[in-house]
Amino acid sequence: DAKTTQPPSMDCAEGRAANLPCNHSTISGNEYVYWYRQIHSQGPQYIIHGLKNNETNEMASLIITEDRKSSTLILPHATLRDTAVYYCIVRGYSGAGSYQLTFGKGTKLSVIP
Amino acid sequence: GAGVSQSPSNKVTEKGKDVELRCDPISGHTALYWYRQSLGQGLEFLIYFQGNSAPDKSGLPSDRFSAERTGGSVSTLTIQRTQQEDSAVYLCASSLDRGSYEQYFGPGTRLTVT
């Protein structure tokens, strides 16, 4: 599985867009980019995933560069409740077997009032 | 709709006692995972169930840990003869497909072994 690199921390003003970058320069053609977050004292929460096209859902948008070596998670109007650690992971499908998640250190996003 | 639920939310037990942790996955989800997370640490995979297939137990840290999933739905994680190093948050996750990284987590059970 491809390794990802994220900044350890970021601040964002409440109401502004939060743009969280992730580098995954060794990603291979069949690997997807997934984003999760973990709010303090809660279980991880799935946010969004994509292969090569940009994706949007009710929580966020995912922008993947054309070469797929990096991506950006966008929270369009950050609120205090978005303060969490955000994890970018890159995983592929190998057919049989389990698909357990492993997180790196992620980005600690602090939304400032 | 209803998400993944886990019970109890907190469990304090004495060293040497057995504990059972329960997970109710999202209805219709065929895959179920147990993880644990120690304070400030990442996710540690424990066990994976998929339908009626044999579970993937490769993450269980010792033979004191076991899990079962009845009827393809509810799962129970059992820890026998608990040790202080078992103290952690135990998280259950389910996913719709045979195996997917789009997993939905419960709130976890915080286990404290005294």
Interface residues (C-beta under 8 A of the other chain):
Chain A: Y32 Y34 Q42 G43 P44 Q45 Y46 H49 I89 R91 Y93 G97 S98 Y99 Q100 L101 T102 F103 G104
Chain B: A31 Y33 Y35 G42 L43 F45 Y48 Q50 D56 G59 L91 A93 S95 G99 S100 Y101 E102 Q103 Y104 F105 G106 P107 G108
